[in-house]
């Protein structure tokens, strides 16, 4: 029999809940049973009425067992009629909690005798039910029962069932929805409304008739309810579905490590019912996912129109050619890196021809399309071709003031593209790395008004190279104009970045990049000025946050606290900040990057999303060679975001800068996201200006005297006094 301690502290696996900063459940961690506990106050009266009328009409009167039920059991044993049962709610709770039928620890020698086995189990259930009634109140028994019962579709407990079938909390259930869920208790699989709607409606109507019979509904109400169709909002909880799937996968490893340090087992994450409070805002997460879908559908259409019936895995015909040709054996080489290939290799050894022949055999499979999942018959080779044609994305948003990650989109579809393009992926950042070159110059004496000529810069043996190297501008041309640093960064002039890294050396730039939060190893090469090192979006955004946060680096935060199922705090998380730049240098970098959204800047197109009106935005676009990677980094005073877009493989890309540049392939996703954020008046993030440190005065982009013959670009001249650089050392 269950011990006294077992009765006082009944154990059942409870899923851990991931909770957003606005107190919404983003998802759960569970292995086998998706169970969330609730309180008695959360149970709607309509559900209690339906349950008692159907399952245990004398629930409030008996003390655990019902004499009539006992007679039915004995009658069933005598007549071998399996319908002769009828356990009370307390007995069903005893069965659910202690699994007296399955747990071998409760078995005695009588369990080997068929009829006596049933009678023995029933007797134990009766005794356990009576003991439970002595320890707990009726409301506690009702709550415990509704937290343990199964509702099919991997939903355990009423709270999980409400979300699975109706995307609601229990308290929001309509009476007919309560009746449907109560009807499922008798046989969850048979009465699953998703797969057996006729069975489910028939059983629901039986529950409604019981409610009428025992005066929980009037006959008119019952008749009206039975005429209602079953309307589901079916959303089974799974690691493959829901919101923020990529974030949840990242979070899982973080929480496991932290719980292990606190003495828990890794499996406890799935069974102990932890409440994991995160920095993610559910509204912003939804806006990010909506922006991603809108933008990526559009980009995929353009990409498909470019290639049509051609394969998009291409390379330049020759080093200096503008023509692209298909890479031979691309799919076959990728096939050899799949799990299917490795599995077949165990059977066929090194016989590649036989393995690939098997991989060309058609089999049923479910594939991703932008119009929804589709069942088809396709070979594994064809499925590789199918998925390689997709462009993918990483989108991350963060509050730079405290490092709180507010939205995380790691790809276009977690079920079919598990690789996280926010944290796992490392790609060349292109021109989005240039701010680390510029901050090196600014922090070592350069003024933002410093003029640098747009002309070829050549690196040679004196720079540690075996042969000369001359970085080219994106259009291959040089203006030979004298540009301020703000103009040069705003227009993303490569020759100016080359000039700065030649003066300060790649090693110095690497030092600053690591100081600002880039953790990836970077190449000690002049080509670093164009972003040839590989970094993740996660670390790149953390580095940019230093500029928006007045020179302080903040380790990106995803967790606020972890509580156990009883509400006791297990671990709290606080921002980890350190000053890595002066406020002046940080603001000067903001000033420089605002040039990208001014006239002639690479991000001026943000204006069509309405995010520049009444708002200050600093930004940087980035595009890598062959247009394999498109980047955009956007910053406001209290919210920053980064976007990467590209193919799963670097060989998959657009073939022109018109379509493949970061301003076209990545920037619109950020614009759409911010547009949605600003439209939500309940969010704290509003259009604003950057904080200006004391002692810093702005005069547009360096007001120059007329005799210098240099045009005054658009800037802040309408609101700030005009100053001459030579006359005021406070000018940026």
FENPE-V846457 format. One record per pair of residues at least 6 apart in sequence whose ideal C-beta (glycine too) atoms are under 8 Angstrom apart, sorted by the first residue. I is the first residue (numbers start at 0). J is the second residue. Records with the same first field share a line. If there is no record, write none. Layout:
# FENPE-V846457
I=J, J
This chain:
# FENPE-V846457
0=105, 123, 126, 127
1=93, 96, 97, 105, 127
5=97
6=127, 130, 131, 134
7=134
9=96, 97, 143
10=96
11=32, 34, 95, 96, 146, 147
12=29, 30, 31, 32, 34, 269, 270
13=34, 35, 36, 270, 271, 272, 564
14=27, 28, 29, 32, 33, 34, 35, 159, 269, 270, 272
15=27, 28, 29, 254, 268, 269, 271, 272, 273, 274, 275
16=24, 26, 27, 35, 272, 273, 274, 275
17=24, 25, 26, 27, 28, 243, 247, 250, 275, 277
18=24, 25, 274, 275, 276, 277
19=25, 277, 279, 280, 281, 284
20=276, 277, 278, 279, 280, 403, 405, 559
21=280, 281, 282
23=281
24=35, 162
25=241, 242, 243, 246, 247, 277, 279, 281, 284
26=236, 238, 241, 242, 243, 244, 247
27=33, 35, 236
28=247, 251, 254, 268, 269, 275
29=269, 270
30=266, 269, 270
31=153
32=153, 155
33=153, 154, 155, 159, 163, 236
34=146, 147, 155, 156, 159, 272
35=156, 158, 159, 162, 272
36=146, 156, 158, 272, 564
37=142, 145, 146, 156, 157, 158, 169
38=142
39=138, 139, 141, 142
41=158, 168, 169, 170
42=141, 142, 145, 157, 169, 170
43=169, 170, 171, 172, 177
45=172, 173, 174, 177, 178
46=145, 157, 169, 172, 177, 180, 181
47=141
48=177, 210, 215, 216
49=174, 177, 178, 181, 206, 207, 209, 210, 215
50=88, 141, 145, 181, 184
51=58, 59, 88, 213, 215
52=206, 209, 210, 212, 213, 215
53=181, 182, 184, 205, 206, 209, 210
54=88, 91, 181, 184
55=65, 87, 88
56=213
57=65, 67, 87
58=87, 88, 89, 137, 141
59=137
61=87, 89
62=129, 132
63=87, 89, 90, 125, 128, 129, 130, 131, 132
64=87, 89, 90, 125, 128, 129
65=85, 87
67=85
68=84, 85, 86, 87, 90
69=125
71=83, 84, 85
72=83, 84, 85, 121
73=83
74=80, 83
75=81, 82, 83, 84
76=83, 114, 117, 118
86=94, 124
87=128
88=140, 141, 144
89=128, 129, 131, 132, 140, 144
90=124, 125, 127, 128
91=144, 148
92=128, 131, 140, 143, 144, 147
93=99, 123, 124, 127, 128, 131
94=100, 124
95=144, 147, 148
96=143, 147
97=105, 127
98=105
99=105, 120, 123, 124, 127
100=120
105=123
107=119
109=115, 116, 119
110=116, 119, 120
131=140
132=140
135=143
145=156, 157
146=156, 157, 158
147=155, 156
148=155, 156, 157, 184
149=155, 187
150=156, 157, 159, 160, 163, 164, 180, 183, 184, 187
151=183, 187, 188, 191
152=163, 164, 191, 193, 233, 235
153=163, 235, 236, 237
154=160, 162, 163, 164, 235, 236
157=169, 180
158=168, 169
159=236
160=180, 183
161=167, 168, 169, 171, 172, 180
162=168, 234, 236
163=233, 234, 235, 236
164=176, 179, 180, 192, 193, 231, 232, 233
165=172, 176, 231, 232
166=232, 234
167=176, 232
172=180
174=216, 224
175=203, 207, 224, 227
178=203, 206, 207, 210, 224
179=192, 199, 203, 206, 229
181=206
182=190, 199, 202, 203, 205, 206
183=190, 191, 192, 199, 202
185=202
189=195, 198
190=198, 199, 202
191=198, 199
192=199, 200, 229, 231
193=231, 233
196=229
199=229
200=228, 229
203=229
204=225
207=216, 221, 224, 225
208=221, 225
210=216, 221
211=217, 218, 220, 221
216=224
234=240, 241
238=244, 247, 248
239=413, 414
240=414
241=247
242=281, 284, 285, 288
243=279, 284, 407
244=409, 413, 414
245=407, 408, 409, 410, 413, 419, 421
246=277, 279, 284, 404, 407, 409, 557
248=409, 413, 417, 419
249=407, 409, 419, 421, 422, 557
250=275, 277, 557, 558
251=268
253=557, 558
254=268, 273, 275, 558, 561
255=265, 268
257=558, 561, 570
258=265, 267, 268, 273, 561, 569
259=265
261=569, 570
263=271
267=273
271=563, 564
272=563, 564
273=561, 562, 563, 564, 569
274=561, 562, 563, 564, 566
275=558, 561
276=558, 559, 560, 561, 562
277=557, 558, 559
278=398, 403, 404, 405, 556, 557, 558, 559
279=404, 405, 406, 407, 557
280=405, 406, 682
282=679, 681, 682
283=396, 405, 406, 676, 682
284=405, 406, 407
286=406, 672, 675, 676, 679
287=394, 396, 406, 407, 408, 672
288=408
289=671, 675
290=394, 668, 669, 671, 672, 674, 675
291=392, 394, 408, 411, 668
292=411
293=671
294=392, 667, 668, 671
295=369, 390, 391, 392, 411, 644, 668
296=369
297=667
298=390, 644, 664
299=369, 389, 390
301=653, 658
302=311, 388, 390, 653
303=388
305=311, 653, 654, 658
306=388
309=325
310=325, 329, 384, 388
311=387, 388, 646, 651, 652
312=325, 326, 329, 330, 387, 648, 650, 651
313=323, 324, 325, 326, 650, 651, 652, 654
314=323, 324, 326, 650
315=321, 322, 323, 324, 625
316=322, 323, 324
323=654
326=650
329=650
330=380, 383, 384, 387
331=355, 380
333=383, 387, 648
334=340, 355, 358, 379, 380, 383
335=351
337=379, 383
339=358, 379
340=354, 358
343=354, 357, 358
344=354
347=353, 354, 357
355=380
358=378, 379, 380
359=378, 379, 380, 381
360=378
361=376, 377, 378, 381
362=376, 377, 378, 379
363=374, 375, 376
364=374, 375, 376, 377, 382
365=372, 373, 374, 375
366=372, 373, 375, 377, 382, 385, 386, 415
367=386, 389, 412, 414, 415, 416
377=385
386=415, 416, 647
387=646, 647, 648, 651
388=651
389=411, 416, 646, 647
390=411, 644, 645, 646, 651, 664
391=410, 411, 416, 420, 644, 645, 646, 647
392=408, 410, 411, 420, 642, 643, 644, 665, 668
393=408, 409, 410, 419, 420, 421, 424, 536, 641, 642, 643
394=406, 407, 408, 421, 640, 641, 642, 668, 669, 672
395=404, 406, 407, 408, 421, 536, 537, 540, 640, 641
396=404, 405, 406, 407, 638, 639, 640, 672
397=403, 404, 405, 540, 541, 544, 555, 638, 639, 640
398=405, 637, 638, 639
399=543, 544, 547, 548, 553, 634, 637, 638, 639
400=548, 553, 637
401=553, 556, 574
402=541, 544, 553, 554, 555, 556, 574, 575, 576
403=556
404=555, 556, 557
405=638
406=640, 672
407=421
408=421
409=418, 419, 420, 421, 422, 423
410=416, 417, 418, 419, 420
416=647
418=424, 647
420=536, 643
421=535, 536, 537
422=535, 536, 537
423=535
424=535, 536, 643
425=519, 533, 534, 535
426=533, 534, 623, 627, 628, 643, 645, 649
427=530, 531, 532, 533, 623, 624, 627, 628
428=530, 532, 534, 539, 621, 623, 628, 630
429=529, 530, 621, 622, 623, 628, 630, 661
430=491, 493, 496, 529, 530, 619, 620, 621, 622, 630, 661
431=530, 539, 619, 620, 621, 630, 631, 632, 641, 661
432=512, 527, 528, 529, 530, 532, 534, 539, 621
433=488, 491, 496, 528, 530, 619
434=488, 543, 546, 588, 591, 592, 619
435=508, 511, 512, 515, 517, 542
436=496, 499, 500, 503, 508, 527, 528
437=484, 488, 496, 499, 588, 591
438=511, 515, 546, 580, 584, 588
439=499, 503, 507, 508, 511
440=449, 484, 499, 502, 503
441=447, 484, 584, 587, 588, 591
442=511, 580, 581, 584
443=503, 507
445=484, 499
446=484, 724, 730, 731
447=483, 484, 485, 587, 590, 591, 700, 701, 731
448=483, 484, 701, 724, 730, 731
449=483, 484
450=481, 482, 483, 709
451=481, 482, 484, 487, 495, 498, 499
452=479, 480, 481, 482, 498
453=472, 477, 478, 479, 480, 481, 482, 487, 492, 494, 495
454=477, 479, 494
455=469, 477, 494
456=469, 470, 494, 497, 498, 501
457=467, 468, 469
458=464, 467, 468, 469, 497, 501, 525
459=466, 467, 468
462=501, 525
464=525
468=525, 526
470=493, 494, 496, 497, 525, 526, 528, 529
471=493
472=492, 493, 494
473=491, 493, 622, 656, 660
477=494
481=709
482=490, 492, 495
483=700, 701, 712
484=495, 591
485=590, 591, 593, 594, 700, 701, 712, 714
486=492, 594, 599, 700, 712
487=495, 496
488=495, 591, 592, 594, 595, 619
489=591, 592, 593, 594, 595, 596, 597, 599, 600, 601
490=594, 599, 600, 601
491=595, 601, 619, 620
493=528, 529
496=528, 529
497=525, 528, 529
499=528
500=508, 525, 527, 528
501=525
505=522, 523, 524, 525, 527, 528
506=523
508=527, 528
509=521, 523, 527
512=521, 542
513=521
514=552, 579
515=542, 545, 552, 579, 580
516=538, 541, 542, 544, 545, 552, 579
517=534, 538, 539, 542
518=538
519=532, 533, 534, 535, 538
520=532
521=527, 532, 534
522=531, 532
524=531
530=621, 623
536=641, 642, 643
537=555
539=632, 641
540=555, 632, 639, 640, 641
541=552, 553, 554, 555
542=552
543=619, 632, 634, 639, 641
544=552, 553, 555, 639
545=551, 552, 579, 580, 585
546=580, 585, 586, 588, 589, 592, 617, 634
547=585, 589, 617, 634, 635, 636, 637, 639, 689
548=576, 585
549=582, 585, 586, 690, 692
550=578, 579, 580, 581, 582, 584, 585
551=576, 577, 578, 579
552=576, 577, 578, 579
553=574, 575, 576
554=574, 575, 576
556=572, 574, 575
558=572
559=571, 572
560=568, 569, 570, 571, 572
561=568, 569, 570
562=568, 569
563=569
582=692
583=692, 694, 695
586=689, 690, 691, 692, 695, 731
587=695, 731
588=617
589=617, 634, 689
590=617, 697, 731
591=617
592=617, 618, 619, 634
593=615, 616, 617, 618
594=600, 700, 712
595=601, 602, 603, 617, 618, 619, 620
596=602, 603, 605, 606, 611, 616, 617, 618
597=603, 700, 712, 713, 714
598=712, 713
599=712
600=618
601=618, 619, 620, 661, 662
602=616, 618, 619, 620, 631, 633, 662, 666
604=662, 666, 670
605=611, 616, 618, 633, 666, 669, 670
606=612
607=670
608=667, 670, 671, 673, 674
609=674, 677
610=616, 670, 673, 674, 677, 686
612=686
613=686
614=635, 686, 687, 688
615=635, 636, 687, 688, 689
616=633, 634, 635
617=633, 634, 635, 689
618=631, 632, 633, 634, 666
619=630, 631, 632
620=630, 631, 660, 661, 662, 665, 666
621=628, 629, 630, 631, 632, 661, 665
622=628, 629, 630, 656, 659, 660, 661
625=649, 652
626=652, 653, 654, 655, 656, 658, 659, 660, 664
627=645, 646, 649, 650, 651, 652
628=643, 644, 645, 649, 661
629=643, 644, 645, 659, 660, 661, 663, 664, 665
630=641, 642, 643, 644, 661, 665
631=641, 642, 661, 662, 665, 666, 668, 669
632=639, 640, 641, 642
633=639, 640, 641, 666, 669, 673
635=673, 684, 686, 687, 689
636=687, 688, 689, 690
637=683, 684, 687
638=673, 676, 684
640=669, 672, 673
641=669
642=665, 666, 668, 669
643=665
644=664, 665, 668
645=651, 652, 664
646=652
652=659
653=659, 664
657=663
658=664
676=682, 684
677=684, 685, 686
691=697
694=729
695=729, 731
696=719, 720, 722, 727, 729, 730
697=714, 715, 719, 731
698=714, 715, 716, 719, 720, 721, 722, 730, 731
699=711, 712, 713, 714, 715, 716, 719, 721
700=711, 712, 713, 714
701=724, 730, 731
702=711, 716, 721, 722, 723, 724
703=709, 711, 723, 724
704=723
722=730
723=730
724=730
